[in-house]
Amino acid sequence: MAGPLLSIRDLKVEFATRNGPVTALDGISLDLMPGETLGVVGESGCGKSITALAAMGLIPDPPGRVAGGSILFDGEDITHADAARLRSLRGTEISMIFQEPMTSLNPVFTAGDQIAEAIMLHQKAGRAEAGRMAVELLRTVGIPEPERRARSYPHELSGGMRQRVMIAMAISCRPRVLIADEPTTALDVTVQAQIFDLMRDIQQEFGVAIMLISHDMGAIAEMADQVAVMYAGRVVETGSADAILDDPLHPYTRALIGCIPVLGKAAGLEGRMPPLAEIPGIVPPLHLLGRGCAFADRCPLAFDRCRAERPVLEGRPHRVACFAAEMEAA
């Protein structure tokens, strides 16, 4: 069996703040296999986007820095690669779909010009050829009248179309890894479904491995082969999507799954809307984390040991960092 295409090992990322150094990622490990989708899920502030930026070599330094661990792409350690090597990897080998297309796209250039720029930079194509390729990419991602839309500016496109332009830019050089950071944020549910269908089609056509970052466990359930659940800069549970969804071990994972809306009939409430679930409290500020489990103050199963010690990931292939889960298993 082939090894992971993208392997993150014991990664630690720190940021300098007015409160002193803050650890945004605290020893996380993730593997993305060729052709698979890894879902990285958690609330805002859990470190998902920092993980994506670290994998792309885009942590702003200062104030951030990779303080430990490694990032390997196809066996090559790129943790501290120089700027030239990282530029050669971005777009051609690893691409990213950023969270908000309206702020990621340049408002003064047309959609076609922005896609063509990436093609000219990485594939050394001429302007005319890059323009033709940009139109074909817009057609590939399902934008109607691609010749006309290539001449449109971002503000002239709908949210769904802007996201498709971002996807076209990301796949313009046939990358092997595609990192999608909340790719359906602020889109209505119909457009979300279309974007996920498009990503599946692209994966099947190009064989790209996808890291899908989301706070929505429903989206992860729909797309992912493997799942990593993050909380407060750490991975608290990993495993196959089936294992995580059918038998969640960590109380935080169970709470995230419990927040997925269910139809009244499915919930046994004929003619009534079931109550929406919520997770009480918020992700704690990273500079205030204590010695114990970061989820302890929000966890209904927490006991004294949870507040005194920090659990580590255990088990294989379904791994969890939770003392309560250990007791349940015993």
DAGIVEN-V652961 format. One record per pair of residues at least 24 apart in sequence whose C-alpha atoms are under 10 Angstrom apart, sorted by the first residue. I is the first residue (numbers start at 0). J is the second residue. Records with the same first field share a line. If there is no record, write none. Layout:
# DAGIVEN-V652961
I->J  J
This chain:
# DAGIVEN-V652961
0->32
1->32  33
2->30  31  32  33  73  74
3->29  30  31  32  33  35  71  72  73  74  208
4->30  31  32  33  34  35  71  72  73  74  75  175  176  208
5->29  30  31  32  33  54  70  71  72  73  74  75  76  93  175  176  208  210
6->30  31  32  54  69  70  71  72  73  74  75  76
7->31  50  53  54  68  69  70  71  72  76  78
8->67  68  69  70  71
9->67  68  69  70  233
10->50  53  65  66  67  68  69  70  78  233
11->50  53  64  65  66  67  68  69  232  233
12->46  49  50  53  58  63  64  65  66  67  68  232
13->58  62  63  64  65  66  67
14->58  59  60  61  62  63  64  65  66
15->60  61  62  63  64
16->62  63  286
18->286  287
19->286
20->62  63  285  286
21->63  284  285  286  287  288
22->46  63  64  65  66  231  232  285  286  288
23->47  49  50  63  65  231  232  233  285  286
24->49  50  53  65  66  67  229  230  231  232  233  234  285
25->66  67  68  231  232  233  234
26->66  67  68  69  232  233  234
27->68  69  229  232  233  234  235
28->68  69  70  227  233  234  237  312
29->70  226  227  234  237
30->71  210  225  227
31->72  176  208  209  210  225
32->73  176  207  208  209  210  224  225
33->73  175  176  206  207  208  209
34->175  176  202  203  205  206  207  208  209  224
35->176  202  206  207  208  209  210  222  223  224  225
36->176  177  178  199  202  207  208  209  210  211  219  222  223  224  225  226  240
37->178  208  209  210  211  212  219  222  223  224  225  226  227  238  239  240
38->179  209  210  211  212  213  214  216  218  219  220  221  222  223  224  225  226  227  228  237  239  240
39->180  210  211  212  213  214  215  216  219  223  225  226  227  228  229  234  237
40->181  211  212  213  214  215  216  218  219  226  227  228  229  230  234  252  255
41->212  213  214  215  216  227  228  229  230  231  232  234  251  252  255  282
42->213  214  215  228  229  230  231  255  281  282
43->213  214  230  231  281  282
44->229  230  231  232  281  282  283  284  285
45->214  228  229  230  231  232  233  234  282  283  284  285
46->229  230  231  232  233  234
47->180  181  211  212  213  214  227  228  229  230  231  232  233  234
48->97  98  178  179  180  181  212  213
49->232
50->212  232
51->95  97  178  179  180  210  211  212
52->95  97  178  180
53->78
54->78  93  95  178
55->85  86  88  89  90  93  94  95  178
56->80  81  82  85  86  88  89
57->85
72->175  176
73->175
86->121
87->120  121
88->121  174
89->121  169  172  174  176
90->117  118  120  121  168  169  170  171  172  173  174  175  176  177
91->117  118  121  122  169  170  171  172  173  174  175  176
92->170  172  173  174  175  176  177  207
93->169  170  172  173  174  175  176  177  178  207  208  209
94->166  168  169  170  171  172  173  174  175  176  177  178  179  209
95->165  166  168  169  170  174  176  177  178  179  180  182  209  210
96->162  163  164  165  166  167  168  169  170  177  178  179  180  181  182  211
97->162  165  166  169  178  179  180  181  182
98->162  165  179  180  181  182  183  184  185  212  213
99->158  161  162  165  180  181  182  183  184  185
100->153  158  159  160  161  162  163  164  165  166  182  183  184
101->153  154  156  157  158  161  162  165
102->153
103->153  161  162  165
104->152  153  154  161  162  164  165
105->152  153  154
106->152  153  154  155
107->152  153  154
108->150  151  152  153
109->148  149  150  151  152  153  154  155
110->134  137  148  149  150  151  152  153  155  156  160  161  164  165  167  168
111->136  137  145  146  147  148  149  150  151  152  164  167  168
112->149  150  151  152
113->149  152  164  165  167  168
114->149  164  165  166  167  168  169  170  171
115->149  168  171
116->168
117->168  169  170  171  172
118->168  170  171  172
120->172
121->171  172
122->171  172
129->171
132->171
133->164  167  168  171
134->167
135->167  171
136->163  164  166  167  168  170  171
137->163  164  165  166  167  168  171
138->163  167
139->163  167  197  200  201
140->164  165  166  167  170  194  197  198  200  201
141->167  193  194  197
142->167
157->186
158->183  184  185  186  187  190
159->183  185  186  187  189  190  191  193  194
160->190  194
162->186  190  194
163->193  194  197  198
166->194  197  198  201
170->201  205  207
173->201  205  206  207
174->205  206  207  208
175->202  205  206  207  208  209
176->202  206  207  208  209  210
177->202  207  208  209  210  211
178->208  209  210  211  212
179->209  210  211  212  213
180->210  211  212  213  214
181->211  212  213  214  215  218
182->211  212  213
183->213  218
184->213  214  215
191->218
192->218  221
195->221  222
196->221  222
198->222
214->255
215->255  256  258  259
216->244  252  255  256  257  258  259
217->244  255  256  258  259  260
218->259
219->244
220->244  256
226->317
227->252  318  319
228->252  255  319
230->282  283  292  293  294
231->282  283  284  285  288  292  293  294
232->285  293
233->293  311  312  320
234->311  312  318  319  320
235->292  293  294  310  311  312  313  318  319  320  321
236->311  312  313  314  317  318  319  320  321
237->312  313  314  315  316  317  318  319  320
238->314  315  316  317  318  319
239->316  317  318
240->317
242->316  317
243->317  318
246->317
247->317  319  324
248->317  318  319  320  321  323  324  325  327  328
249->298  300  318  319  320  321  322  323  324  325
250->294  295  297  298  299  300  301  321  323  324
251->278  294  295  297  298  299  321
252->319
254->278  279  298
292->320  321  322
294->321
295->321
298->323
300->324
